[in-house]
Amino acid sequence: MTRRRVTVLASLLTAALVGAGAAPALADGGSVGADVSRYQCGRPWLNGQAFAIVAVNNGLPTAANPCLAEQLTLASLTPGAGHPAVSVYVNTANPKPAAAAWWPSSNRTRRGAAVKTPYGSCTGGATAACSFVYGASLALDDLQVQGVPAGVAARWWLDVEAANSWSTSTARNRAVLEGMTTRFTAAGQKVGLYALSHEFRDLIGPVPATSPLSPLPSWLAGAADQGHAGKVCSREPLTKGRVLLAQWETRSGTDRLDADLACTVLSPAPKPSVAGVKAVRGRLTARTGAWAVGAKLAYRWTRDGAPIAGATKAAYTAVKKDAGHRIAVVVTGTRDGSSRAEKTSAAVKVHR
């Protein structure tokens, strides 16, 4: 570290520890943190946060955050209450091959590492295979070049933003994130997805259960304030994983800082069961068990795993087309400040 960077870091630490600067105090029961990037360079943003998430890049996947080392050090001073003290996020993109600073022409990364893709061979075109290799290359550069010390980050969040360059193919865009996830995971890192819900849907599309993205947790942007963030926690996740964080922006004068609410686990969330007459015209009832205090429950009945149109009440009357098929109920619980929980009953066979 250069003499200048040591001096800057010392100044930031001193200011942070005495509570100087315009950053608002965000700690709320040990559950509120902040995420920081180049916008906080030289600013004493640390002011009571329970955790911090630091940008590895400088807006583009191929650029470095000039304040990464200092911000990681400041993040390490947080207590890690309700969420790990230090995580990082990285930018993602899928540009046209001709517009990219580098684009693969084989199953090797920019620095020569071999990549095995689920999409076959990359030959240099705008294909899912090449997009996967491109993502793997971005992840390796984030791990090996950008300067995050091994073991510092509890999780690497993939930042999906429409402001970056993307293909018109959601399948190829998804392949970039899959390549990044596979490489981070192979390096022993936990991964998550960070986005506005609508932008993720537009850019990435539906994620199959077989994709490595499917089980990843979500960090949802777009809350208006801390109260609204509690409601965002209970929204649907980006894929199948739990919503861990909800983000909103705070302002103090001309300074801005993104704050993040660590969503709690909705517990207990018991598995439901189906009671009643298991025959055509029989009334079936969802037995939910005792959920967490304050949880709101929603119901969805299924036939052989597929949703039954209009069957969204606690009770369901079997119809002729149910005969010989297996009926189950999915119970979804939501509560402000907690991520939603979804539990499915064992299926029962309906007789004629």
ABEGO torsion letter per residue (X at the ends): XBAAAAAAAAAAAAAAAAGBEABBBABBGGABBBBBBAAABGBBABBGBABBBBBABBGBAABBBAAAAAAAAAAAABAGBGBBABBBBBBBBBBBAAABABBBABABBAAGBBBBBAAEBBAGBBBAAAAAAAAAAAAAAAAAAAGBBBGABABBBBBBBAABBBBABAAAAAAAAAAAAAAAAAAGBBBBBBBBAAAAAAAAEBBBAABAAAABBBBBBGBABAAAAAAAAABBBABABBBABBBBBBBBEABBBBBBBBBBBBOBBBBBBBBEBBBBGBBBBBBAEBBBBGBBBBBBBBBGGBBBBGBABABBBBBAAABGBBBBBBBBBBBBGBBBBBBBBBBBBBBX
